[in-house]
Amino acid sequence: MMAPMLEVKNLRVSFPTHRGRVEVVKGISFDVGRERLGIVGESGSGKSMTGRAILKLIRKPGLVTADRMSFDGIDILSQNEKQMRSIRGARISMVMQDPKFSLNPVMTVGQQIAEALVTHEKLGRREVNERILAMLDAVRINDPKRVAGLYPHEVSGGMGQRVMIAMMLIPEPELLIADEPTSALDVSVQAQVLDIIDDLVTRKGMGLILISHDLNLVSRYCDRILVMNSGTVVEECAAGQLDKASHPYTRGLLAAMPTMNENRDELPVLDRTQWAGT
């Protein structure tokens, strides 16, 4: 059996408050190989903080500790900022929620994708341009040459998210962390963007961590699912076995989702007393 790419043991993330430090991630453990792992839960469950902690993107006064957090044998916690820059983007990339806040408004699309590439590889201008156009084509953008010359405010939300995906994938990382990659998009383009990610991950043999609050979406695109609640992992299951989940919190999330042939007058509300203390 191959060793996992990413190993996380007893990860904790905390922030100071006037009442003392508060943990938002409370000692979770998981491994990721060349597979598609989904992390699901409500807002505030700690799933995004988990993704950011992996890349050491949580700044002081936030505090990240773990018994072990390694990528390909590299101890992430012991890496300084310069060393982390050789990992971020080049080996592990992260797609954020909203491209409007992630893209630089004063740089063209092409310039930003080029920056993501030349930061990690020494290439000539011609090869950089060829790689940019090929990557824009790979994320299904029509007329890549024209789009490469546009500024972020000149593209739609869906196209902006595709540009973000192109930026994160052009260095050909081994692991992609996608944090709610479709939350800012219209329903009509959500599936298109996820299909692009799924296709590129599969073709390149990458690992994927898909962070979302949407159980149906994660079960469709992932192999394995971690369910988080209040900073802890309450359940782990194969994506195809999600309907057999046993934890009351997971069952509550599933029950609260509407269906296409919905006949209930009201959707059930989560009864949090069922799992208090679990």
Secondary structure in CASP SS format (residue, H / E / C, confidence):
PFRMAT SS
TARGET T0000
AUTHOR 0000-0000-0000
METHOD secondary structure of the structure
MODEL  1
M C 1.00
M C 1.00
A C 1.00
P C 1.00
M C 1.00
L E 1.00
E E 1.00
V E 1.00
K E 1.00
N E 1.00
L E 1.00
R E 1.00
V E 1.00
S E 1.00
F E 1.00
P E 1.00
T E 1.00
H C 1.00
R C 1.00
G E 1.00
R E 1.00
V E 1.00
E E 1.00
V E 1.00
V E 1.00
K E 1.00
G E 1.00
I E 1.00
S E 1.00
F E 1.00
D E 1.00
V E 1.00
G C 1.00
R C 1.00
E C 1.00
R E 1.00
L E 1.00
G E 1.00
I E 1.00
V E 1.00
G C 1.00
E C 1.00
S C 1.00
G C 1.00
S C 1.00
G C 1.00
K H 1.00
S H 1.00
M H 1.00
T H 1.00
G H 1.00
R H 1.00
A H 1.00
I H 1.00
L C 1.00
K C 1.00
L C 1.00
I C 1.00
R C 1.00
K C 1.00
P C 1.00
G C 1.00
L E 1.00
V E 1.00
T E 1.00
A C 1.00
D C 1.00
R E 1.00
M E 1.00
S E 1.00
F E 1.00
D C 1.00
G C 1.00
I E 1.00
D E 1.00
I H 1.00
L H 1.00
S H 1.00
Q C 1.00
N C 1.00
E H 1.00
K H 1.00
Q H 1.00
M H 1.00
R H 1.00
S C 1.00
I C 1.00
R E 1.00
G C 1.00
A C 1.00
R C 1.00
I E 1.00
S E 1.00
M E 1.00
V E 1.00
M C 1.00
Q C 1.00
D C 1.00
P H 1.00
K H 1.00
F H 1.00
S H 1.00
L C 1.00
N C 1.00
P C 1.00
V C 1.00
M C 1.00
T C 1.00
V H 1.00
G H 1.00
Q H 1.00
Q H 1.00
I H 1.00
A H 1.00
E H 1.00
A H 1.00
L H 1.00
V H 1.00
T C 1.00
H C 1.00
E C 1.00
K C 1.00
L C 1.00
G C 1.00
R H 1.00
R H 1.00
E H 1.00
V H 1.00
N H 1.00
E H 1.00
R H 1.00
I H 1.00
L H 1.00
A H 1.00
M H 1.00
L H 1.00
D H 1.00
A H 1.00
V C 1.00
R C 1.00
I C 1.00
N C 1.00
D C 1.00
P H 1.00
K H 1.00
R H 1.00
V H 1.00
A H 1.00
G C 1.00
L C 1.00
Y C 1.00
P H 1.00
H H 1.00
E H 1.00
V C 1.00
S C 1.00
G H 1.00
G H 1.00
M H 1.00
G H 1.00
Q H 1.00
R H 1.00
V H 1.00
M H 1.00
I H 1.00
A H 1.00
M H 1.00
M H 1.00
L H 1.00
I C 1.00
P C 1.00
E C 1.00
P C 1.00
E C 1.00
L E 1.00
L E 1.00
I E 1.00
A E 1.00
D E 1.00
E C 1.00
P C 1.00
T C 1.00
S C 1.00
A C 1.00
L C 1.00
D C 1.00
V H 1.00
S H 1.00
V H 1.00
Q H 1.00
A H 1.00
Q H 1.00
V H 1.00
L H 1.00
D H 1.00
I H 1.00
I H 1.00
D H 1.00
D H 1.00
L H 1.00
V H 1.00
T H 1.00
R H 1.00
K H 1.00
G C 1.00
M C 1.00
G E 1.00
L E 1.00
I E 1.00
L E 1.00
I E 1.00
S E 1.00
H C 1.00
D C 1.00
L H 1.00
N H 1.00
L H 1.00
V H 1.00
S H 1.00
R H 1.00
Y H 1.00
C C 1.00
D C 1.00
R E 1.00
I E 1.00
L E 1.00
V E 1.00
M E 1.00
N E 1.00
S C 1.00
G C 1.00
T E 1.00
V E 1.00
V E 1.00
E E 1.00
E E 1.00
C E 1.00
A E 1.00
A H 1.00
G H 1.00
Q H 1.00
L H 1.00
D H 1.00
K H 1.00
A C 1.00
S C 1.00
H C 1.00
P H 1.00
Y H 1.00
T H 1.00
R H 1.00
G H 1.00
L H 1.00
L H 1.00
A H 1.00
A C 1.00
M C 1.00
P C 1.00
T C 1.00
M C 1.00
N C 1.00
E C 1.00
N C 1.00
R C 1.00
D C 1.00
E C 1.00
L C 1.00
P C 1.00
V C 1.00
L C 1.00
D C 1.00
R H 1.00
T H 1.00
Q H 1.00
W H 1.00
A C 1.00
G C 1.00
T C 1.00
END
